[in-house]
Amino acid sequence: MRVFVYYNLHKKLWSIKDLKTGKVIGRIDTVYLQDCEMKVSQAGRRRVLKEKRKNVHAGIVGTWDYRDIHSIDGTGITYNPYLYESFVTKENKTPVFKAREVYMQAPLGRPPIVTVNM
């Protein structure tokens, strides 16, 4: 199933939106996706910069794999609308637009973690 996944700042979980219906079908603490594209709406980003208030304008589109994957070896990525126009690697801030697989975690009381294999 193709989905759009974004971090829900209020629930502190990953929200999963079905691309066919446009509806949020779940909120969970870990998500494993394959064949992924990182999406950032530049209009949404401009609105964040103008209003100084975050909104849902960035996330990852991919094929949701329901298996209970506990982690993957890969590269950490991040996105901050105040610093970057796209998702970037944590290590050297190289832009990331696609990945073979993505593992997303929302550890309780800690910032979200996103690991990719390109």
C-alpha beads as a LAMMPS data file, in Angstrom:
LAMMPS data file: protein, C-alpha beads

118 atoms
117 bonds

1 atom types
1 bond types

-500.0 500.0 xlo xhi
-500.0 500.0 ylo yhi
-500.0 500.0 zlo zhi

Masses

1 110.0

Atoms # bond

1 1 1 0.000 0.000 0.000
2 1 1 1.409 3.423 -0.997
3 1 1 1.292 5.909 1.849
4 1 1 2.442 9.380 2.903
5 1 1 4.000 9.379 6.378
6 1 1 4.696 12.450 8.486
7 1 1 5.553 13.136 12.111
8 1 1 2.521 14.318 14.064
9 1 1 3.791 17.006 16.452
10 1 1 0.697 16.827 18.668
11 1 1 0.492 13.023 19.052
12 1 1 4.295 12.459 18.962
13 1 1 3.700 9.559 16.537
14 1 1 3.993 8.916 12.802
15 1 1 0.738 9.563 10.944
16 1 1 0.110 7.291 7.945
17 1 1 -2.048 8.649 5.138
18 1 1 -3.363 6.323 2.416
19 1 1 -2.508 7.909 -0.934
20 1 1 -5.611 6.466 -2.618
21 1 1 -8.147 7.842 -0.152
22 1 1 -6.202 10.769 1.304
23 1 1 -7.271 9.665 4.799
24 1 1 -5.072 9.053 7.823
25 1 1 -5.305 5.320 8.481
26 1 1 -3.122 5.089 11.550
27 1 1 -0.701 6.640 13.980
28 1 1 2.161 4.457 15.187
29 1 1 5.608 4.728 16.741
30 1 1 7.576 2.794 14.078
31 1 1 7.136 2.609 10.310
32 1 1 9.078 0.710 7.642
33 1 1 8.732 1.908 4.027
34 1 1 10.241 0.745 0.733
35 1 1 10.709 2.522 -2.616
36 1 1 10.557 5.971 -1.002
37 1 1 10.480 9.614 -2.036
38 1 1 11.022 12.480 0.371
39 1 1 8.440 15.215 -0.247
40 1 1 8.566 18.849 0.848
41 1 1 5.918 21.322 -0.299
42 1 1 7.849 24.543 -0.883
43 1 1 4.617 26.559 -0.565
44 1 1 3.997 24.921 2.832
45 1 1 7.583 25.618 3.853
46 1 1 7.234 29.294 2.876
47 1 1 4.088 29.480 5.025
48 1 1 6.035 28.045 7.992
49 1 1 8.781 30.624 7.506
50 1 1 6.268 33.463 7.196
51 1 1 3.983 32.471 10.095
52 1 1 6.729 30.951 12.329
53 1 1 4.308 28.089 12.966
54 1 1 4.727 24.505 11.745
55 1 1 2.204 22.766 9.506
56 1 1 2.128 19.438 7.655
57 1 1 4.086 20.134 4.483
58 1 1 6.764 17.424 4.465
59 1 1 6.898 13.666 4.727
60 1 1 7.891 10.459 3.011
61 1 1 5.930 8.588 0.350
62 1 1 6.579 4.872 0.115
63 1 1 5.214 1.358 0.108
64 1 1 4.249 0.492 3.679
65 1 1 5.671 -2.830 4.842
66 1 1 3.674 -4.166 7.790
67 1 1 6.399 -6.526 9.021
68 1 1 7.804 -5.949 12.488
69 1 1 11.196 -4.557 11.450
70 1 1 13.227 -3.399 14.458
71 1 1 15.855 -1.326 12.639
72 1 1 17.944 -1.013 9.510
73 1 1 21.583 -0.105 9.043
74 1 1 21.715 3.124 7.142
75 1 1 22.097 6.861 7.172
76 1 1 20.234 9.188 9.519
77 1 1 18.254 11.979 7.871
78 1 1 16.403 15.021 9.147
79 1 1 14.255 17.909 7.975
80 1 1 13.928 21.344 9.529
81 1 1 11.997 23.952 7.503
82 1 1 13.958 26.776 9.139
83 1 1 17.308 25.332 8.004
84 1 1 16.770 23.202 4.877
85 1 1 14.657 23.115 1.719
86 1 1 14.657 19.302 1.654
87 1 1 15.414 16.291 3.812
88 1 1 19.185 16.069 4.437
89 1 1 21.639 13.578 5.900
90 1 1 22.431 14.281 9.536
91 1 1 26.138 13.698 8.969
92 1 1 26.976 16.138 6.165
93 1 1 23.636 17.830 5.292
94 1 1 23.511 16.353 1.766
95 1 1 19.981 16.591 0.276
96 1 1 18.061 13.291 0.118
97 1 1 15.167 12.835 -2.319
98 1 1 14.833 9.051 -2.684
99 1 1 15.641 5.926 -0.725
100 1 1 15.307 2.196 -1.222
101 1 1 14.057 1.782 2.349
102 1 1 13.236 3.997 5.326
103 1 1 12.793 3.116 8.990
104 1 1 11.035 5.733 11.139
105 1 1 10.890 5.699 14.935
106 1 1 9.125 7.930 17.474
107 1 1 10.790 7.031 20.782
108 1 1 8.840 8.166 23.821
109 1 1 10.182 11.467 25.136
110 1 1 12.824 11.831 22.402
111 1 1 12.958 13.408 18.933
112 1 1 11.889 11.271 15.964
113 1 1 14.547 9.150 14.231
114 1 1 14.607 8.443 10.479
115 1 1 17.126 6.032 8.957
116 1 1 17.446 5.399 5.202
117 1 1 19.201 3.045 2.806
118 1 1 19.715 4.709 -0.505

Bonds

1 1 1 2
2 1 2 3
3 1 3 4
4 1 4 5
5 1 5 6
6 1 6 7
7 1 7 8
8 1 8 9
9 1 9 10
10 1 10 11
11 1 11 12
12 1 12 13
13 1 13 14
14 1 14 15
15 1 15 16
16 1 16 17
17 1 17 18
18 1 18 19
19 1 19 20
20 1 20 21
21 1 21 22
22 1 22 23
23 1 23 24
24 1 24 25
25 1 25 26
26 1 26 27
27 1 27 28
28 1 28 29
29 1 29 30
30 1 30 31
31 1 31 32
32 1 32 33
33 1 33 34
34 1 34 35
35 1 35 36
36 1 36 37
37 1 37 38
38 1 38 39
39 1 39 40
40 1 40 41
41 1 41 42
42 1 42 43
43 1 43 44
44 1 44 45
45 1 45 46
46 1 46 47
47 1 47 48
48 1 48 49
49 1 49 50
50 1 50 51
51 1 51 52
52 1 52 53
53 1 53 54
54 1 54 55
55 1 55 56
56 1 56 57
57 1 57 58
58 1 58 59
59 1 59 60
60 1 60 61
61 1 61 62
62 1 62 63
63 1 63 64
64 1 64 65
65 1 65 66
66 1 66 67
67 1 67 68
68 1 68 69
69 1 69 70
70 1 70 71
71 1 71 72
72 1 72 73
73 1 73 74
74 1 74 75
75 1 75 76
76 1 76 77
77 1 77 78
78 1 78 79
79 1 79 80
80 1 80 81
81 1 81 82
82 1 82 83
83 1 83 84
84 1 84 85
85 1 85 86
86 1 86 87
87 1 87 88
88 1 88 89
89 1 89 90
90 1 90 91
91 1 91 92
92 1 92 93
93 1 93 94
94 1 94 95
95 1 95 96
96 1 96 97
97 1 97 98
98 1 98 99
99 1 99 100
100 1 100 101
101 1 101 102
102 1 102 103
103 1 103 104
104 1 104 105
105 1 105 106
106 1 106 107
107 1 107 108
108 1 108 109
109 1 109 110
110 1 110 111
111 1 111 112
112 1 112 113
113 1 113 114
114 1 114 115
115 1 115 116
116 1 116 117
117 1 117 118
